[in-house]
Amino acid sequence: MGNRSRAILVTGGCGFIGQAVVNRLADMGHAVIVADREKPARTREDVEYAQLDITRGHELRRIAKGMDSIVHCASVVTTRGRDRGGAWRHNYGGTRSVLDACEYGRVDRLVHISSASVVYQGRDIENGDEHLPYATARTPYASSKIAAERAVLDFANASSRTRACAIRPSLVFGPGDTRLVPGILREAPPTWYACRARGPISVNPALNPVGFAFSESGRRVERTYPVGRFRTGI
């Protein structure tokens, strides 16, 4: 594929990780379209924005037509059981809509932003890789993300056109973070910071596998990429 500019659709591109992906891809010279149900807090003149719900497949198919690639960042993050329906509707149902859009639009490449939660068994993960088994003790979030990741990889293995990979970031922080670090600052005593600051990963290195996925040319990339090798409780 070389370094040619690609037309890339980013779902959830107004979210924390999504915005970082959009900025990285646009800075690389790609033509980026954002699909998100939220209005962007900040926009770029070189990026196109479409406000839509990805669970409405017909809207996503319309935008996917003509795209070279899709980076699927859209997700509902919840660690509690009370939003089981929402987690499954958006994380799994939304991913099924993305796969349908890939097939309809004849998209070449799909990067699925999964989660380290899909392999988290309630214990620290140290030097984990893509061979870890899926988690058995699951929240609705983890269960829906497992189903979504499996659907992506199964789709890619069966597709003669779309190459895909799943990336599993853990806790991510950096510019624009409204959850992890602000939550720590609200809840944790000052003495906790120094002794527990192992595990989260900055948003910039978390994006490296995205660029790698677009640089792998000439062979299939149906696999998962854990982000970093570190000890973490998710």
C-alpha positions as CSV (number, residue, x, y, z in Angstrom):
1,M,0.0,0.0,0.0
2,G,3.0,2.3,0.5
3,N,2.4,5.7,2.0
4,R,-0.6,6.7,-0.2
5,S,-3.4,8.6,1.4
6,R,-6.4,6.4,2.3
7,A,-10.0,7.3,2.9
8,I,-10.6,6.2,6.5
9,L,-13.9,6.2,8.5
10,V,-13.4,6.4,12.3
11,T,-16.5,5.4,14.4
12,G,-16.6,7.0,17.8
13,G,-14.1,9.6,16.5
14,C,-15.4,12.2,19.1
15,G,-14.4,10.0,22.0
16,F,-11.1,10.0,23.9
17,I,-9.3,7.3,22.0
18,G,-11.3,8.1,18.8
19,Q,-10.1,11.7,18.8
20,A,-6.5,10.7,19.2
21,V,-6.9,8.2,16.3
22,V,-8.5,10.9,14.1
23,N,-5.7,13.3,14.8
24,R,-3.0,10.7,14.1
25,L,-4.5,9.6,10.8
26,A,-5.2,13.1,9.6
27,D,-1.7,14.2,10.5
28,M,-0.4,11.3,8.4
29,G,-2.3,12.8,5.4
30,H,-5.3,10.4,5.2
31,A,-8.8,11.6,4.3
32,V,-10.7,11.0,7.5
33,I,-14.5,10.9,8.2
34,V,-15.8,10.7,11.7
35,A,-19.0,8.9,12.5
36,D,-20.2,9.5,16.1
37,R,-23.6,10.0,17.8
38,E,-22.1,12.9,19.7
39,K,-21.3,16.3,18.3
40,P,-17.5,17.0,18.3
41,A,-16.3,19.4,21.0
42,R,-13.4,20.3,18.7
43,T,-13.2,19.9,14.9
44,R,-10.5,20.0,12.3
45,E,-10.9,21.6,9.0
46,D,-9.3,18.6,7.2
47,V,-11.7,16.1,8.8
48,E,-15.4,15.5,7.9
49,Y,-17.9,14.8,10.7
50,A,-21.2,12.8,10.5
51,Q,-23.5,12.6,13.5
52,L,-25.2,9.2,13.5
53,D,-25.9,6.1,15.6
54,I,-23.8,3.2,14.3
55,T,-26.5,0.7,15.4
56,R,-28.6,2.1,12.5
57,G,-26.8,0.1,9.8
58,H,-28.3,1.9,6.8
59,E,-26.7,5.2,7.9
60,L,-23.3,3.6,8.4
61,R,-23.5,1.7,5.0
62,R,-24.1,5.0,3.2
63,I,-20.9,6.6,4.6
64,A,-18.8,3.4,4.3
65,K,-19.3,3.4,0.5
66,G,-16.0,4.5,-1.0
67,M,-13.9,4.0,2.2
68,D,-10.6,2.2,2.0
69,S,-10.6,1.5,5.7
70,I,-12.5,1.7,9.0
71,V,-11.2,2.2,12.5
72,H,-14.0,1.1,14.8
73,C,-13.6,3.0,18.1
74,A,-17.2,3.4,19.1
75,S,-18.1,1.7,22.3
76,V,-20.1,2.0,25.5
77,V,-17.9,1.6,28.5
78,T,-19.5,0.3,31.7
79,T,-18.3,-1.9,34.5
80,R,-21.8,-2.3,36.1
81,G,-24.5,-4.7,35.2
82,R,-27.3,-2.2,35.1
83,D,-26.6,-1.2,31.5
84,R,-26.4,-4.7,30.0
85,G,-28.8,-3.9,27.2
86,G,-26.9,-0.7,26.2
87,A,-23.5,-2.5,26.2
88,W,-24.7,-5.3,24.0
89,R,-26.7,-3.0,21.7
90,H,-23.7,-0.7,21.0
91,N,-20.7,-2.9,21.5
92,Y,-21.9,-6.0,19.7
93,G,-24.8,-4.7,17.7
94,G,-22.8,-1.6,16.6
95,T,-19.9,-3.9,15.6
96,R,-22.2,-6.0,13.5
97,S,-23.3,-2.9,11.7
98,V,-19.7,-2.0,11.0
99,L,-19.1,-5.5,9.6
100,D,-22.1,-5.1,7.4
101,A,-20.8,-1.7,6.2
102,C,-17.4,-3.3,5.4
103,E,-19.1,-5.9,3.2
104,Y,-21.5,-3.4,1.6
105,G,-18.8,-0.8,0.9
106,R,-16.1,-3.4,0.0
107,V,-13.8,-2.0,2.6
108,D,-10.2,-3.2,2.4
109,R,-9.1,-2.9,6.1
110,L,-10.8,-2.8,9.5
111,V,-9.1,-2.0,12.8
112,H,-11.3,-2.9,15.7
113,I,-10.5,-1.3,19.0
114,S,-11.3,-4.0,21.5
115,S,-10.3,-4.1,25.2
116,A,-7.9,-5.9,27.5
117,S,-11.1,-6.6,29.5
118,V,-11.8,-9.5,27.1
119,V,-9.0,-11.5,28.7
120,Y,-9.2,-10.1,32.2
121,Q,-9.9,-12.9,34.8
122,G,-9.8,-10.8,37.9
123,R,-6.0,-11.1,38.3
124,D,-3.1,-8.9,37.2
125,I,-2.0,-9.6,33.6
126,E,1.8,-9.7,33.3
127,N,3.4,-9.9,29.8
128,G,0.1,-11.0,28.3
129,D,-0.1,-11.6,24.5
130,E,-2.7,-12.5,21.9
131,H,-2.7,-16.2,23.1
132,L,-4.5,-15.5,26.3
133,P,-7.9,-17.2,26.5
134,Y,-11.1,-15.1,26.6
135,A,-12.3,-14.2,30.1
136,T,-14.9,-16.4,31.8
137,A,-15.9,-14.1,34.7
138,R,-17.5,-11.3,32.7
139,T,-19.3,-8.0,33.1
140,P,-21.8,-7.0,30.4
141,Y,-19.1,-4.7,28.9
142,A,-16.5,-7.5,28.7
143,S,-19.0,-10.0,27.4
144,S,-20.2,-7.7,24.7
145,K,-16.6,-6.8,23.7
146,I,-15.7,-10.5,23.5
147,A,-18.6,-11.2,21.2
148,A,-17.7,-8.2,19.1
149,E,-14.0,-9.1,18.8
150,R,-14.9,-12.7,17.8
151,A,-17.3,-11.4,15.2
152,V,-14.7,-9.2,13.7
153,L,-12.1,-11.9,13.4
154,D,-14.6,-14.5,12.2
155,F,-15.7,-12.0,9.5
156,A,-12.2,-11.3,8.4
157,N,-11.3,-15.0,8.2
158,A,-14.4,-15.6,6.0
159,S,-13.9,-12.5,3.8
160,S,-12.0,-12.5,0.6
161,R,-11.6,-8.8,0.7
162,T,-11.5,-7.2,4.2
163,R,-8.3,-7.6,6.3
164,A,-8.9,-7.0,10.0
165,C,-7.2,-6.9,13.3
166,A,-8.3,-6.3,16.9
167,I,-6.4,-4.1,19.3
168,R,-6.7,-4.5,23.0
169,P,-5.8,-1.4,25.0
170,S,-5.9,-1.4,28.7
171,L,-6.5,1.7,30.8
172,V,-5.6,4.7,28.7
173,F,-4.7,8.2,29.8
174,G,-3.4,11.4,28.2
175,P,-4.6,14.7,26.8
176,G,-8.4,14.7,26.8
177,D,-8.9,12.0,29.4
178,T,-12.1,12.6,31.4
179,R,-12.3,9.2,33.1
180,L,-9.1,7.5,34.4
181,V,-6.8,10.2,35.8
182,P,-9.7,12.6,36.9
183,G,-11.3,9.6,38.7
184,I,-8.1,8.8,40.5
185,L,-7.6,12.4,41.6
186,R,-11.2,12.4,42.9
187,E,-11.1,9.2,44.8
188,A,-7.6,8.1,45.8
189,P,-5.5,9.4,48.7
190,P,-2.3,11.1,47.7
191,T,-0.1,8.3,49.0
192,W,-1.7,5.9,46.6
193,Y,-0.4,7.5,43.4
194,A,3.3,6.6,43.6
195,C,2.8,2.9,44.6
196,R,0.0,2.0,42.1
197,A,1.0,3.9,39.0
198,R,1.7,0.7,37.0
199,G,-0.6,-0.5,34.2
200,P,-2.3,2.4,32.4
201,I,-0.8,3.3,29.1
202,S,-0.5,6.7,27.5
203,V,-2.8,7.4,24.5
204,N,0.1,8.0,22.2
205,P,1.8,4.6,22.4
206,A,-1.7,3.1,22.5
207,L,-2.1,4.3,18.9
208,N,1.0,2.7,17.5
209,P,-0.7,-0.6,16.6
210,V,-3.2,1.4,14.5
211,G,-0.4,2.8,12.4
212,F,1.1,-0.6,12.2
213,A,-2.1,-2.1,11.0
214,F,-2.1,0.3,8.1
215,S,1.5,-0.3,7.2
216,E,1.2,-4.1,6.9
217,S,0.8,-4.7,3.2
218,G,0.6,-7.8,1.2
219,R,-0.5,-10.2,3.9
220,R,-3.6,-10.8,6.0
221,V,-3.7,-9.3,9.5
222,E,-6.6,-11.2,11.2
223,R,-5.2,-11.2,14.7
224,T,-5.2,-9.4,18.0
225,Y,-2.6,-6.9,19.3
226,P,-2.3,-6.4,23.0
227,V,-1.0,-2.9,23.7
228,G,2.2,-2.9,25.7
229,R,3.6,-5.5,28.0
230,F,2.9,-4.5,31.6
231,R,1.2,-5.6,34.8
232,T,-2.3,-4.3,35.1
233,G,-5.6,-4.8,36.9
234,I,-8.4,-3.7,34.6
